């Protein structure tokens, strides 16, 4: 019985892992996306970074009823 020429492990399909934070998808109406894009432009950043910053701002802001 003949041996295989090489015993290399098979390559995985798809894009390789980046080792970064997990992806979170979100659906938004076009009007809200336009507002996020406008804010991102004003902040000189991209949409993804703008969304991360806006979520952080929303989570750290104290509500009036919390006082």
PQR file with spaces between the fields and no chain letter, atoms N, CA, C, O and H, PARSE charges and radii, in Angstrom:
ATOM       1  N    UNK     1       0.832   -1.174    0.000 -0.4000 1.5000
ATOM       2  CA   UNK     1       0.000    0.000    0.000 -0.0000 2.0000
ATOM       3  C    UNK     1       0.881    1.244    0.000  0.5500 1.7000
ATOM       4  O    UNK     1       1.788    1.364    0.824 -0.5500 1.4000
ATOM       5  N    UNK     2       0.620    2.165   -0.916 -0.4000 1.5000
ATOM       6  CA   UNK     2       1.433    3.364   -1.060 -0.0000 2.0000
ATOM       7  C    UNK     2       1.014    4.432   -0.044  0.5500 1.7000
ATOM       8  O    UNK     2      -0.162    4.580    0.288 -0.5500 1.4000
ATOM       9  H    UNK     2      -0.117    2.068   -1.585  0.4000 1.0000
ATOM      10  N    UNK     3       2.029    5.176    0.440 -0.4000 1.5000
ATOM      11  CA   UNK     3       1.764    6.261    1.393 -0.0000 2.0000
ATOM      12  C    UNK     3       1.416    7.536    0.624  0.5500 1.7000
ATOM      13  O    UNK     3       1.910    7.740   -0.485 -0.5500 1.4000
ATOM      14  H    UNK     3       2.985    5.056    0.170  0.4000 1.0000
ATOM      15  N    UNK     4       0.564    8.404    1.207 -0.4000 1.5000
ATOM      16  CA   UNK     4       0.265    9.681    0.538 -0.0000 2.0000
ATOM      17  C    UNK     4       1.522   10.538    0.431  0.5500 1.7000
ATOM      18  O    UNK     4       2.426   10.440    1.261 -0.5500 1.4000
ATOM      19  H    UNK     4       0.163    8.238    2.107  0.4000 1.0000
ATOM      20  N    UNK     5       1.567   11.369   -0.586 -0.4000 1.5000
ATOM      21  CA   UNK     5       2.739   12.205   -0.836 -0.0000 2.0000
ATOM      22  C    UNK     5       2.986   13.185    0.316  0.5500 1.7000
ATOM      23  O    UNK     5       4.135   13.413    0.695 -0.5500 1.4000
ATOM      24  H    UNK     5       0.833   11.449   -1.260  0.4000 1.0000
ATOM      25  N    UNK     6       1.945   13.751    0.863 -0.4000 1.5000
ATOM      26  CA   UNK     6       2.129   14.672    1.982 -0.0000 2.0000
ATOM      27  C    UNK     6       0.966   14.531    2.958  0.5500 1.7000
ATOM      28  O    UNK     6      -0.145   14.179    2.563 -0.5500 1.4000
ATOM      29  H    UNK     6       1.012   13.565    0.555  0.4000 1.0000
ATOM      30  N    UNK     7       1.219   14.797    4.192 -0.4000 1.5000
ATOM      31  CA   UNK     7       0.190   14.684    5.220 -0.0000 2.0000
ATOM      32  C    UNK     7      -0.129   16.063    5.809  0.5500 1.7000
ATOM      33  O    UNK     7      -0.330   16.192    7.017 -0.5500 1.4000
ATOM      34  H    UNK     7       2.121   15.083    4.513  0.4000 1.0000
ATOM      35  N    UNK     8      -0.175   17.078    4.965 -0.4000 1.5000
ATOM      36  CA   UNK     8      -0.488   18.421    5.421 -0.0000 2.0000
ATOM      37  C    UNK     8      -1.953   18.495    5.851  0.5500 1.7000
ATOM      38  O    UNK     8      -2.821   17.893    5.219 -0.5500 1.4000
ATOM      39  H    UNK     8      -0.012   16.973    3.984  0.4000 1.0000
ATOM      40  N    UNK     9      -2.225   19.244    6.942 -0.4000 1.5000
ATOM      41  CA   UNK     9      -3.636   19.412    7.324 -0.0000 2.0000
ATOM      42  C    UNK     9      -4.370   20.261    6.290  0.5500 1.7000
ATOM      43  O    UNK     9      -3.791   21.156    5.674 -0.5500 1.4000
ATOM      44  H    UNK     9      -1.520   19.732    7.456  0.4000 1.0000
ATOM      45  N    UNK    10      -5.641   19.964    6.115 -0.4000 1.5000
ATOM      46  CA   UNK    10      -6.419   20.717    5.144 -0.0000 2.0000
ATOM      47  C    UNK    10      -6.607   22.155    5.621  0.5500 1.7000
ATOM      48  O    UNK    10      -6.764   22.412    6.815 -0.5500 1.4000
ATOM      49  H    UNK    10      -6.111   19.237    6.615  0.4000 1.0000
ATOM      50  N    UNK    11      -6.588   23.079    4.675 -0.4000 1.5000
ATOM      51  CA   UNK    11      -6.809   24.481    4.997 -0.0000 2.0000
ATOM      52  C    UNK    11      -8.286   24.705    5.313  0.5500 1.7000
ATOM      53  O    UNK    11      -9.167   24.126    4.678 -0.5500 1.4000
ATOM      54  H    UNK    11      -6.460   22.870    3.705  0.4000 1.0000
ATOM      55  N    UNK    12      -8.539   25.561    6.311 -0.4000 1.5000
ATOM      56  CA   UNK    12      -9.911   25.907    6.641 -0.0000 2.0000
ATOM      57  C    UNK    12     -10.442   26.864    5.599  0.5500 1.7000
ATOM      58  O    UNK    12      -9.694   27.667    5.041 -0.5500 1.4000
ATOM      59  H    UNK    12      -7.823   26.032    6.827  0.4000 1.0000
ATOM      60  N    UNK    13     -11.726   26.779    5.340 -0.4000 1.5000
ATOM      61  CA   UNK    13     -12.348   27.667    4.368 -0.0000 2.0000
ATOM      62  C    UNK    13     -12.725   28.978    5.035  0.5500 1.7000
ATOM      63  O    UNK    13     -12.923   29.030    6.249 -0.5500 1.4000
ATOM      64  H    UNK    13     -12.334   26.127    5.793  0.4000 1.0000
ATOM      65  N    UNK    14     -12.824   30.027    4.247 -0.4000 1.5000
ATOM      66  CA   UNK    14     -13.291   31.312    4.739 -0.0000 2.0000
ATOM      67  C    UNK    14     -12.167   32.229    5.191  0.5500 1.7000
ATOM      68  O    UNK    14     -10.985   31.890    5.133 -0.5500 1.4000
ATOM      69  H    UNK    14     -12.664   29.984    3.261  0.4000 1.0000
ATOM      70  N    UNK    15     -12.578   33.380    5.633 -0.4000 1.5000
ATOM      71  CA   UNK    15     -11.635   34.403    6.078 -0.0000 2.0000
ATOM      72  C    UNK    15     -10.995   33.975    7.401  0.5500 1.7000
ATOM      73  O    UNK    15     -11.690   33.463    8.279 -0.5500 1.4000
ATOM      74  H    UNK    15     -13.539   33.655    5.680  0.4000 1.0000
ATOM      75  N    UNK    16      -9.684   34.176    7.557 -0.4000 1.5000
ATOM      76  CA   UNK    16      -9.045   33.799    8.816 -0.0000 2.0000
ATOM      77  C    UNK    16      -9.494   34.697    9.965  0.5500 1.7000
ATOM      78  O    UNK    16      -9.850   35.855    9.751 -0.5500 1.4000
ATOM      79  H    UNK    16      -9.120   34.592    6.844  0.4000 1.0000
ATOM      80  N    UNK    17      -9.475   34.165   11.169 -0.4000 1.5000
ATOM      81  CA   UNK    17      -9.875   34.927   12.347 -0.0000 2.0000
ATOM      82  C    UNK    17      -8.909   36.077   12.574  0.5500 1.7000
ATOM      83  O    UNK    17      -7.703   35.938   12.369 -0.5500 1.4000
ATOM      84  H    UNK    17      -9.186   33.223   11.342  0.4000 1.0000
ATOM      85  N    UNK    18      -9.445   37.208   12.997 -0.4000 1.5000
ATOM      86  CA   UNK    18      -8.607   38.386   13.243 -0.0000 2.0000
ATOM      87  C    UNK    18      -8.115   38.441   14.672  0.5500 1.7000
ATOM      88  O    UNK    18      -7.140   39.134   14.962 -0.5500 1.4000
ATOM      89  H    UNK    18     -10.424   37.321   13.164  0.4000 1.0000
ATOM      90  N    UNK    19      -8.777   37.717   15.583 -0.4000 1.5000
ATOM      91  CA   UNK    19      -8.377   37.758   16.974 -0.0000 2.0000
ATOM      92  C    UNK    19      -8.887   38.992   17.688  0.5500 1.7000
ATOM      93  O    UNK    19      -8.476   39.276   18.814 -0.5500 1.4000
ATOM      94  H    UNK    19      -9.569   37.154   15.347  0.4000 1.0000
ATOM      95  N    UNK    20      -9.778   39.727   17.047 -0.4000 1.5000
ATOM      96  CA   UNK    20     -10.311   40.954   17.633 -0.0000 2.0000
ATOM      97  C    UNK    20     -11.695   40.692   18.208  0.5500 1.7000
ATOM      98  O    UNK    20     -12.134   39.547   18.315 -0.5500 1.4000
ATOM      99  H    UNK    20     -10.112   39.497   16.134  0.4000 1.0000
ATOM     100  N    UNK    21     -12.365   41.762   18.571 -0.4000 1.5000
ATOM     101  CA   UNK    21     -13.695   41.669   19.169 -0.0000 2.0000
ATOM     102  C    UNK    21     -14.685   41.006   18.222  0.5500 1.7000
ATOM     103  O    UNK    21     -14.518   41.067   17.004 -0.5500 1.4000
ATOM     104  H    UNK    21     -12.009   42.692   18.484  0.4000 1.0000
ATOM     105  N    UNK    22     -15.717   40.373   18.777 -0.4000 1.5000
ATOM     106  CA   UNK    22     -16.711   39.715   17.932 -0.0000 2.0000
ATOM     107  C    UNK    22     -17.559   40.719   17.158  0.5500 1.7000
ATOM     108  O    UNK    22     -17.758   41.853   17.593 -0.5500 1.4000
ATOM     109  H    UNK    22     -15.853   40.323   19.767  0.4000 1.0000
ATOM     110  N    UNK    23     -18.043   40.289   16.029 -0.4000 1.5000
ATOM     111  CA   UNK    23     -18.895   41.108   15.176 -0.0000 2.0000
ATOM     112  C    UNK    23     -20.314   41.106   15.713  0.5500 1.7000
ATOM     113  O    UNK    23     -20.841   40.058   16.088 -0.5500 1.4000
ATOM     114  H    UNK    23     -17.881   39.368   15.676  0.4000 1.0000
ATOM     115  N    UNK    24     -20.935   42.278   15.751 -0.4000 1.5000
ATOM     116  CA   UNK    24     -22.334   42.408   16.155 -0.0000 2.0000
ATOM     117  C    UNK    24     -23.051   43.139   15.024  0.5500 1.7000
ATOM     118  O    UNK    24     -22.756   44.300   14.740 -0.5500 1.4000
ATOM     119  H    UNK    24     -20.507   43.129   15.447  0.4000 1.0000
ATOM     120  N    UNK    25     -23.982   42.459   14.390 -0.4000 1.5000
ATOM     121  CA   UNK    25     -24.750   43.069   13.303 -0.0000 2.0000
ATOM     122  C    UNK    25     -25.978   43.773   13.866  0.5500 1.7000
ATOM     123  O    UNK    25     -26.542   43.354   14.876 -0.5500 1.4000
ATOM     124  H    UNK    25     -24.221   41.515   14.621  0.4000 1.0000
ATOM     125  N    UNK    26     -26.374   44.828   13.211 -0.4000 1.5000
ATOM     126  CA   UNK    26     -27.542   45.582   13.662 -0.0000 2.0000
ATOM     127  C    UNK    26     -28.281   46.118   12.440  0.5500 1.7000
ATOM     128  O    UNK    26     -27.660   46.507   11.451 -0.5500 1.4000
ATOM     129  H    UNK    26     -25.916   45.169   12.390  0.4000 1.0000
ATOM     130  N    UNK    27     -29.604   46.135   12.514 -0.4000 1.5000
ATOM     131  CA   UNK    27     -30.418   46.694   11.434 -0.0000 2.0000
ATOM     132  C    UNK    27     -30.927   48.051   11.891  0.5500 1.7000
ATOM     133  O    UNK    27     -31.396   48.204   13.019 -0.5500 1.4000
ATOM     134  H    UNK    27     -30.108   45.818   13.317  0.4000 1.0000
ATOM     135  N    UNK    28     -30.830   49.037   11.000 -0.4000 1.5000
ATOM     136  CA   UNK    28     -31.302   50.386   11.308 -0.0000 2.0000
ATOM     137  C    UNK    28     -32.000   50.960   10.093  0.5500 1.7000
ATOM     138  O    UNK    28     -31.647   50.637    8.959 -0.5500 1.4000
ATOM     139  H    UNK    28     -30.449   48.913   10.084  0.4000 1.0000
ATOM     140  N    UNK    29     -32.996   51.816   10.324 -0.4000 1.5000
ATOM     141  CA   UNK    29     -33.650   52.464    9.188 -0.0000 2.0000
ATOM     142  C    UNK    29     -32.666   53.416    8.490  0.5500 1.7000
ATOM     143  O    UNK    29     -31.736   53.921    9.119 -0.5500 1.4000
ATOM     144  H    UNK    29     -33.283   52.078   11.245  0.4000 1.0000
ATOM     145  N    UNK    30     -32.872   53.655    7.206 -0.4000 1.5000
ATOM     146  CA   UNK    30     -31.963   54.522    6.451 -0.0000 2.0000
ATOM     147  C    UNK    30     -31.779   55.911    7.064  0.5500 1.7000
ATOM     148  O    UNK    30     -30.686   56.473    6.995 -0.5500 1.4000
ATOM     149  H    UNK    30     -33.627   53.245    6.695  0.4000 1.0000
ATOM     150  N    UNK    31     -32.828   56.467    7.657 -0.4000 1.5000
ATOM     151  CA   UNK    31     -32.711   57.800    8.252 -0.0000 2.0000
ATOM     152  C    UNK    31     -31.731   57.792    9.427  0.5500 1.7000
ATOM     153  O    UNK    31     -30.966   58.741    9.599 -0.5500 1.4000
ATOM     154  H    UNK    31     -33.716   56.010    7.712  0.4000 1.0000
ATOM     155  N    UNK    32     -31.747   56.736   10.231 -0.4000 1.5000
ATOM     156  CA   UNK    32     -30.833   56.633   11.368 -0.0000 2.0000
ATOM     157  C    UNK    32     -29.404   56.416   10.891  0.5500 1.7000
ATOM     158  O    UNK    32     -28.465   56.967   11.466 -0.5500 1.4000
ATOM     159  H    UNK    32     -32.368   55.965   10.091  0.4000 1.0000
ATOM     160  N    UNK    33     -29.237   55.621    9.847 -0.4000 1.5000
ATOM     161  CA   UNK    33     -27.907   55.408    9.271 -0.0000 2.0000
ATOM     162  C    UNK    33     -27.345   56.732    8.758  0.5500 1.7000
ATOM     163  O    UNK    33     -26.159   57.013    8.927 -0.5500 1.4000
ATOM     164  H    UNK    33     -30.000   55.174    9.380  0.4000 1.0000
ATOM     165  N    UNK    34     -28.194   57.540    8.134 -0.4000 1.5000
ATOM     166  CA   UNK    34     -27.755   58.847    7.642 -0.0000 2.0000
ATOM     167  C    UNK    34     -27.301   59.740    8.798  0.5500 1.7000
ATOM     168  O    UNK    34     -26.324   60.478    8.666 -0.5500 1.4000
ATOM     169  H    UNK    34     -29.158   57.312    7.997  0.4000 1.0000
ATOM     170  N    UNK    35     -28.008   59.675    9.929 -0.4000 1.5000
ATOM     171  CA   UNK    35     -27.616   60.471   11.094 -0.0000 2.0000
ATOM     172  C    UNK    35     -26.281   59.985   11.655  0.5500 1.7000
ATOM     173  O    UNK    35     -25.431   60.793   12.031 -0.5500 1.4000
ATOM     174  H    UNK    35     -28.802   59.076   10.036  0.4000 1.0000
ATOM     175  N    UNK    36     -26.099   58.685   11.710 -0.4000 1.5000
ATOM     176  CA   UNK    36     -24.828   58.132   12.194 -0.0000 2.0000
ATOM     177  C    UNK    36     -23.702   58.534   11.252  0.5500 1.7000
ATOM     178  O    UNK    36     -22.623   58.915   11.706 -0.5500 1.4000
ATOM     179  H    UNK    36     -26.789   58.029   11.404  0.4000 1.0000
ATOM     180  N    UNK    37     -23.938   58.453    9.953 -0.4000 1.5000
ATOM     181  CA   UNK    37     -22.915   58.838    8.978 -0.0000 2.0000
ATOM     182  C    UNK    37     -22.570   60.326    9.085  0.5500 1.7000
ATOM     183  O    UNK    37     -21.405   60.704    8.958 -0.5500 1.4000
ATOM     184  H    UNK    37     -24.814   58.143    9.584  0.4000 1.0000
ATOM     185  N    UNK    38     -23.565   61.159    9.315 -0.4000 1.5000
ATOM     186  CA   UNK    38     -23.313   62.595    9.484 -0.0000 2.0000
ATOM     187  C    UNK    38     -22.477   62.836   10.729  0.5500 1.7000
ATOM     188  O    UNK    38     -21.543   63.637   10.700 -0.5500 1.4000
ATOM     189  H    UNK    38     -24.511   60.852    9.418  0.4000 1.0000
ATOM     190  N    UNK    39     -22.800   62.152   11.826 -0.4000 1.5000
ATOM     191  CA   UNK    39     -22.038   62.292   13.068 -0.0000 2.0000
ATOM     192  C    UNK    39     -20.609   61.798   12.869  0.5500 1.7000
ATOM     193  O    UNK    39     -19.659   62.411   13.355 -0.5500 1.4000
ATOM     194  H    UNK    39     -23.559   61.501   11.850  0.4000 1.0000
ATOM     195  N    UNK    40     -20.465   60.687   12.153 -0.4000 1.5000
ATOM     196  CA   UNK    40     -19.139   60.135   11.874 -0.0000 2.0000
ATOM     197  C    UNK    40     -18.310   61.108   11.049  0.5500 1.7000
ATOM     198  O    UNK    40     -17.118   61.283   11.302 -0.5500 1.4000
ATOM     199  H    UNK    40     -21.237   60.188   11.759  0.4000 1.0000
ATOM     200  N    UNK    41     -18.931   61.735   10.074 -0.4000 1.5000
ATOM     201  CA   UNK    41     -18.228   62.716    9.249 -0.0000 2.0000
ATOM     202  C    UNK    41     -17.777   63.907   10.083  0.5500 1.7000
ATOM     203  O    UNK    41     -16.656   64.392    9.929 -0.5500 1.4000
ATOM     204  H    UNK    41     -19.899   61.593    9.869  0.4000 1.0000
ATOM     205  N    UNK    42     -18.649   64.375   10.963 -0.4000 1.5000
ATOM     206  CA   UNK    42     -18.336   65.507   11.844 -0.0000 2.0000
ATOM     207  C    UNK    42     -17.182   65.152   12.786  0.5500 1.7000
ATOM     208  O    UNK    42     -16.359   66.006   13.116 -0.5500 1.4000
ATOM     209  H    UNK    42     -19.560   63.981   11.088  0.4000 1.0000
ATOM     210  N    UNK    43     -17.128   63.886   13.218 -0.4000 1.5000
ATOM     211  CA   UNK    43     -16.078   63.420   14.123 -0.0000 2.0000
ATOM     212  C    UNK    43     -14.835   62.935   13.370  0.5500 1.7000
ATOM     213  O    UNK    43     -13.859   62.515   13.991 -0.5500 1.4000
ATOM     214  H    UNK    43     -17.796   63.192   12.950  0.4000 1.0000
ATOM     215  N    UNK    44     -14.870   62.990   12.054 -0.4000 1.5000
ATOM     216  CA   UNK    44     -13.765   62.540   11.197 -0.0000 2.0000
ATOM     217  C    UNK    44     -13.399   61.074   11.479  0.5500 1.7000
ATOM     218  O    UNK    44     -12.234   60.742   11.698 -0.5500 1.4000
ATOM     219  H    UNK    44     -15.663   63.331   11.550  0.4000 1.0000
ATOM     220  N    UNK    45     -14.408   60.217   11.468 -0.4000 1.5000
ATOM     221  CA   UNK    45     -14.204   58.796   11.704 -0.0000 2.0000
ATOM     222  C    UNK    45     -15.139   58.000   10.792  0.5500 1.7000
ATOM     223  O    UNK    45     -15.954   58.575   10.070 -0.5500 1.4000
ATOM     224  H    UNK    45     -15.355   60.487   11.290  0.4000 1.0000
ATOM     225  N    UNK    46     -15.016   56.709   10.831 -0.4000 1.5000
ATOM     226  CA   UNK    46     -15.867   55.844   10.021 -0.0000 2.0000
ATOM     227  C    UNK    46     -17.138   55.463   10.753  0.5500 1.7000
ATOM     228  O    UNK    46     -17.306   55.760   11.936 -0.5500 1.4000
ATOM     229  H    UNK    46     -14.354   56.242   11.417  0.4000 1.0000
ATOM     230  N    UNK    47     -18.027   54.803   10.034 -0.4000 1.5000
ATOM     231  CA   UNK    47     -19.321   54.410   10.603 -0.0000 2.0000
ATOM     232  C    UNK    47     -19.153   53.448   11.781  0.5500 1.7000
ATOM     233  O    UNK    47     -19.823   53.615   12.800 -0.5500 1.4000
ATOM     234  H    UNK    47     -17.890   54.562    9.074  0.4000 1.0000
ATOM     235  N    UNK    48     -18.289   52.460   11.670 -0.4000 1.5000
ATOM     236  CA   UNK    48     -18.117   51.485   12.743 -0.0000 2.0000
ATOM     237  C    UNK    48     -17.619   52.143   14.027  0.5500 1.7000
ATOM     238  O    UNK    48     -18.149   51.895   15.110 -0.5500 1.4000
ATOM     239  H    UNK    48     -17.744   52.324   10.842  0.4000 1.0000
ATOM     240  N    UNK    49     -16.604   52.977   13.894 -0.4000 1.5000
ATOM     241  CA   UNK    49     -16.077   53.677   15.070 -0.0000 2.0000
ATOM     242  C    UNK    49     -17.118   54.619   15.647  0.5500 1.7000
ATOM     243  O    UNK    49     -17.225   54.742   16.867 -0.5500 1.4000
ATOM     244  H    UNK    49     -16.174   53.179   13.014  0.4000 1.0000
ATOM     245  N    UNK    50     -17.883   55.282   14.805 -0.4000 1.5000
ATOM     246  CA   UNK    50     -18.937   56.179   15.276 -0.0000 2.0000
ATOM     247  C    UNK    50     -19.983   55.405   16.062  0.5500 1.7000
ATOM     248  O    UNK    50     -20.426   55.868   17.113 -0.5500 1.4000
ATOM     249  H    UNK    50     -17.796   55.183   13.814  0.4000 1.0000
ATOM     250  N    UNK    51     -20.384   54.245   15.579 -0.4000 1.5000
ATOM     251  CA   UNK    51     -21.361   53.431   16.295 -0.0000 2.0000
ATOM     252  C    UNK    51     -20.821   52.980   17.648  0.5500 1.7000
ATOM     253  O    UNK    51     -21.547   52.996   18.642 -0.5500 1.4000
ATOM     254  H    UNK    51     -20.024   53.869   14.725  0.4000 1.0000
ATOM     255  N    UNK    52     -19.542   52.574   17.693 -0.4000 1.5000
ATOM     256  CA   UNK    52     -18.951   52.179   18.977 -0.0000 2.0000
ATOM     257  C    UNK    52     -18.964   53.345   19.954  0.5500 1.7000
ATOM     258  O    UNK    52     -19.330   53.173   21.117 -0.5500 1.4000
ATOM     259  H    UNK    52     -18.952   52.561   16.886  0.4000 1.0000
ATOM     260  N    UNK    53     -18.571   54.530   19.498 -0.4000 1.5000
ATOM     261  CA   UNK    53     -18.542   55.709   20.366 -0.0000 2.0000
ATOM     262  C    UNK    53     -19.940   56.097   20.830  0.5500 1.7000
ATOM     263  O    UNK    53     -20.137   56.414   22.003 -0.5500 1.4000
ATOM     264  H    UNK    53     -18.274   54.670   18.553  0.4000 1.0000
ATOM     265  N    UNK    54     -20.906   56.075   19.928 -0.4000 1.5000
ATOM     266  CA   UNK    54     -22.274   56.453   20.293 -0.0000 2.0000
ATOM     267  C    UNK    54     -22.869   55.486   21.308  0.5500 1.7000
ATOM     268  O    UNK    54     -23.584   55.907   22.217 -0.5500 1.4000
ATOM     269  H    UNK    54     -20.746   55.817   18.975  0.4000 1.0000
ATOM     270  N    UNK    55     -22.585   54.201   21.164 -0.4000 1.5000
ATOM     271  CA   UNK    55     -23.075   53.233   22.145 -0.0000 2.0000
ATOM     272  C    UNK    55     -22.425   53.492   23.503  0.5500 1.7000
ATOM     273  O    UNK    55     -23.105   53.468   24.529 -0.5500 1.4000
ATOM     274  H    UNK    55     -22.004   53.859   20.426  0.4000 1.0000
ATOM     275  N    UNK    56     -21.109   53.740   23.518 -0.4000 1.5000
ATOM     276  CA   UNK    56     -20.432   54.044   24.776 -0.0000 2.0000
ATOM     277  C    UNK    56     -21.011   55.298   25.425  0.5500 1.7000
ATOM     278  O    UNK    56     -21.239   55.322   26.635 -0.5500 1.4000
ATOM     279  H    UNK    56     -20.557   53.760   22.684  0.4000 1.0000
ATOM     280  N    UNK    57     -21.250   56.338   24.628 -0.4000 1.5000
ATOM     281  CA   UNK    57     -21.836   57.572   25.155 -0.0000 2.0000
ATOM     282  C    UNK    57     -23.205   57.279   25.753  0.5500 1.7000
ATOM     283  O    UNK    57     -23.518   57.739   26.851 -0.5500 1.4000
ATOM     284  H    UNK    57     -21.065   56.318   23.645  0.4000 1.0000
ATOM     285  N    UNK    58     -24.015   56.521   25.041 -0.4000 1.5000
ATOM     286  CA   UNK    58     -25.347   56.193   25.525 -0.0000 2.0000
ATOM     287  C    UNK    58     -25.328   55.372   26.803  0.5500 1.7000
ATOM     288  O    UNK    58     -26.199   55.537   27.657 -0.5500 1.4000
ATOM     289  H    UNK    58     -23.761   56.147   24.149  0.4000 1.0000
ATOM     290  N    UNK    59     -24.356   54.496   26.944 -0.4000 1.5000
ATOM     291  CA   UNK    59     -24.287   53.646   28.131 -0.0000 2.0000
ATOM     292  C    UNK    59     -23.715   54.366   29.344  0.5500 1.7000
ATOM     293  O    UNK    59     -24.028   54.005   30.479 -0.5500 1.4000
ATOM     294  H    UNK    59     -23.649   54.361   26.250  0.4000 1.0000
ATOM     295  N    UNK    60     -22.891   55.368   29.125 -0.4000 1.5000
ATOM     296  CA   UNK    60     -22.276   56.068   30.254 -0.0000 2.0000
ATOM     297  C    UNK    60     -23.055   57.301   30.688  0.5500 1.7000
ATOM     298  O    UNK    60     -22.835   57.813   31.785 -0.5500 1.4000
ATOM     299  H    UNK    60     -22.637   55.662   28.204  0.4000 1.0000
ATOM     300  N    UNK    61     -23.953   57.781   29.856 -0.4000 1.5000
ATOM     301  CA   UNK    61     -24.722   58.983   30.190 -0.0000 2.0000
ATOM     302  C    UNK    61     -25.729   58.664   31.294  0.5500 1.7000
ATOM     303  O    UNK    61     -26.392   57.627   31.265 -0.5500 1.4000
ATOM     304  H    UNK    61     -24.132   57.365   28.964  0.4000 1.0000
ATOM     305  N    UNK    62     -25.832   59.571   32.266 -0.4000 1.5000
ATOM     306  CA   UNK    62     -26.789   59.409   33.348 -0.0000 2.0000
ATOM     307  C    UNK    62     -28.126   59.947   32.924  0.5500 1.7000
ATOM     308  O    UNK    62     -28.220   61.037   32.359 -0.5500 1.4000
ATOM     309  H    UNK    62     -25.293   60.414   32.289  0.4000 1.0000
ATOM     310  N    UNK    63     -29.157   59.186   33.194 -0.4000 1.5000
ATOM     311  CA   UNK    63     -30.514   59.633   32.856 -0.0000 2.0000
ATOM     312  C    UNK    63     -31.001   60.613   33.906  0.5500 1.7000
ATOM     313  O    UNK    63     -30.567   60.569   35.057 -0.5500 1.4000
ATOM     314  H    UNK    63     -29.080   58.301   33.653  0.4000 1.0000
ATOM     315  N    UNK    64     -31.900   61.495   33.507 -0.4000 1.5000
ATOM     316  CA   UNK    64     -32.467   62.465   34.446 -0.0000 2.0000
ATOM     317  C    UNK    64     -33.196   61.762   35.589  0.5500 1.7000
ATOM     318  O    UNK    64     -33.163   62.226   36.729 -0.5500 1.4000
ATOM     319  H    UNK    64     -32.253   61.530   32.572  0.4000 1.0000
ATOM     320  N    UNK    65     -33.856   60.639   35.280 -0.4000 1.5000
ATOM     321  CA   UNK    65     -34.616   59.935   36.308 -0.0000 2.0000
ATOM     322  C    UNK    65     -33.706   59.186   37.283  0.5500 1.7000
ATOM     323  O    UNK    65     -34.162   58.775   38.350 -0.5500 1.4000
ATOM     324  H    UNK    65     -33.883   60.263   34.354  0.4000 1.0000
ATOM     325  N    UNK    66     -32.415   58.999   36.935 -0.4000 1.5000
ATOM     326  CA   UNK    66     -31.471   58.300   37.799 -0.0000 2.0000
ATOM     327  C    UNK    66     -30.937   59.200   38.915  0.5500 1.7000
ATOM     328  O    UNK    66     -30.328   58.702   39.862 -0.5500 1.4000
ATOM     329  H    UNK    66     -32.045   59.333   36.069  0.4000 1.0000
ATOM     330  N    UNK    67     -31.152   60.499   38.824 -0.4000 1.5000
ATOM     331  CA   UNK    67     -30.592   61.430   39.810 -0.0000 2.0000
ATOM     332  C    UNK    67     -31.320   61.386   41.108  0.5500 1.7000
ATOM     333  O    UNK    67     -30.968   62.111   42.038 -0.5500 1.4000
ATOM     334  H    UNK    67     -31.648   60.904   38.055  0.4000 1.0000
